[in-house]
């Protein structure tokens, strides 16, 4: 019985190790990025938020970026479709739409013609709302007002959304 327990424990540990090894992304061996995170910090509403990720082809052959995907439509990557020659540098320019107020943290996946797993890049920051006197202030206030109007019926009565946490009155017994 003791042998079966030891054998079972060994099989379980081997299985856990195999599963954990599969979850680890492969290390990029063909390209190396100078940085993988760009932190924009606090940026004004409707300002330009553009970052450049520079990489180097460290392999002995040209490498092509086959696709660069952003985690959402608010982030737009641009890259050269031409292969990057050995020991040469390339770049990916990423633009974030700063018409969304608040913190953001977006991922950009870089696929090459010679790697199975994409390289993960990240941009992050915080878009500040415009302040009074800012050229975009009136437009921003109108958008906020329009959002509030959407939550009212034609008579101007507040419409309760399903995710509102309003307390319901309980009838007296």
C-alpha positions in Angstrom: 0.0 0.0 0.0 2.9 2.3 0.8 4.4 1.7 -2.7 1.1 2.7 -4.3 0.9 5.9 -2.3 4.5 6.8 -3.2 3.9 6.0 -6.9 0.7 8.0 -6.9 2.4 11.0 -5.4 5.2 10.8 -8.0 2.8 10.7 -10.8 0.9 13.7 -9.5 4.0 15.7 -9.1 5.1 14.8 -12.6 1.7 15.8 -14.0 1.7 19.1 -12.2 5.2 19.9 -13.4 4.2 19.1 -17.0 1.1 21.3 -16.8 3.1 24.2 -15.3 5.8 23.9 -18.0 3.1 24.2 -20.7 1.8 27.4 -19.2 5.2 29.1 -19.4 5.6 31.2 -22.6 8.6 30.4 -24.7 11.4 33.0 -24.4 11.9 35.0 -27.5 15.1 33.9 -29.2 14.9 35.8 -32.5 14.1 39.4 -31.4 14.8 41.3 -28.3 12.9 44.5 -27.3 14.7 47.4 -25.7 11.6 47.7 -23.4 8.4 45.8 -23.2 6.4 48.3 -21.1 5.6 51.9 -21.9 4.0 53.9 -19.1 2.5 57.2 -20.3 1.7 58.3 -16.8 -1.0 61.0 -16.5 -2.0 62.3 -20.0 -4.6 64.9 -20.9 -7.9 64.0 -22.6 -7.6 63.9 -26.4 -3.8 64.3 -26.4 -1.4 62.2 -28.4 -0.4 59.0 -26.7 2.1 57.4 -29.0 4.8 55.0 -28.0 7.6 53.2 -29.9 8.8 49.7 -29.1 12.3 49.2 -30.6 13.5 45.7 -31.2 16.6 44.0 -32.6 16.8 40.8 -34.7 19.4 38.8 -32.9 19.1 35.8 -35.1 21.3 34.9 -38.1 18.4 35.2 -40.6 15.9 37.9 -41.5 12.7 37.8 -39.4 9.3 39.1 -40.3 6.5 40.4 -38.0 3.5 38.4 -39.2 1.0 40.2 -37.0 0.8 42.7 -34.2 -2.5 42.6 -32.3 -3.7 45.0 -29.6 -6.0 43.8 -26.8 -8.7 46.2 -27.8 -9.8 48.7 -30.5 -8.6 51.7 -28.5 -5.0 50.7 -29.2 -3.5 50.8 -32.8 -0.2 49.2 -33.6 1.8 50.0 -36.8 4.8 48.1 -38.0 6.9 47.4 -41.0 5.7 44.5 -43.1 9.2 44.0 -44.6 11.5 41.4 -42.9 14.1 42.8 -40.5 17.6 41.7 -41.6 19.9 39.9 -39.1 21.4 42.2 -36.4 19.2 45.1 -37.5 16.6 47.0 -35.6 12.9 47.5 -36.2 10.1 49.2 -34.4 6.4 49.0 -33.5 4.5 52.3 -33.1 1.5 52.1 -30.7 -1.2 54.8 -30.4 -3.8 54.9 -27.6 -7.1 56.7 -28.0 -7.2 59.2 -25.2 -10.9 59.9 -25.5 -11.5 57.4 -22.7 -11.0 58.8 -19.2 -9.2 56.8 -16.5 -6.6 54.2 -16.1 -5.7 51.9 -18.9 -3.4 48.8 -19.2 -3.3 47.3 -22.7 -1.5 44.4 -24.2 0.1 44.1 -27.7 0.9 40.7 -29.0 3.8 40.4 -31.5 3.9 37.4 -33.8 6.9 36.5 -36.0 7.4 34.0 -38.8 9.7 31.9 -36.6 8.3 31.9 -33.1 5.3 29.8 -31.8 4.4 32.2 -28.9 3.9 35.9 -29.3 6.0 38.5 -27.5 3.8 40.4 -25.1 4.2 44.2 -24.9 2.3 46.6 -22.6 1.2 50.2 -22.5 -0.4 51.8 -19.5 -1.3 55.2 -18.2 -4.1 57.4 -16.9 -6.2 59.7 -19.1 -7.2 62.8 -17.2 -10.5 64.6 -17.8 -10.3 68.1 -19.2 -10.4 71.0 -16.8 -12.4 74.2 -17.3 -10.6 76.4 -19.7 -9.3 73.4 -21.7 -10.4 73.6 -25.4 -12.0 70.1 -25.0 -13.8 70.9 -21.8 -17.2 71.9 -23.3 -17.2 68.9 -25.7 -16.4 66.5 -22.8 -19.1 68.0 -20.6 -21.7 67.6 -23.4 -20.7 63.9 -23.8 -21.1 63.4 -20.0 -24.5 65.1 -20.2 -25.6 63.0 -23.1 -24.7 59.8 -21.1 -26.9 61.0 -18.3 -29.8 61.6 -20.7 -29.6 58.0 -22.0 -30.7 56.8 -18.5 -34.0 58.7 -18.6 -37.3 57.8 -20.2 -39.1 60.2 -22.6 -40.8 61.9 -19.6 -37.4 62.5 -17.9 -37.9 59.8 -15.3 -34.8 57.9 -14.2 -34.5 54.4 -15.7 -33.1 51.9 -13.3 -30.4 49.8 -14.9 -30.0 46.1 -13.9 -26.6 46.8 -12.3 -27.9 49.7 -10.1 -27.7 48.8 -6.4 -30.8 50.7 -5.2 -32.6 49.5 -2.1 -36.2 48.4 -2.6 -38.8 49.4 -0.1 -40.3 46.4 1.7 -44.0 46.4 2.3 -45.1 46.7 6.0 -46.5 43.5 7.4 
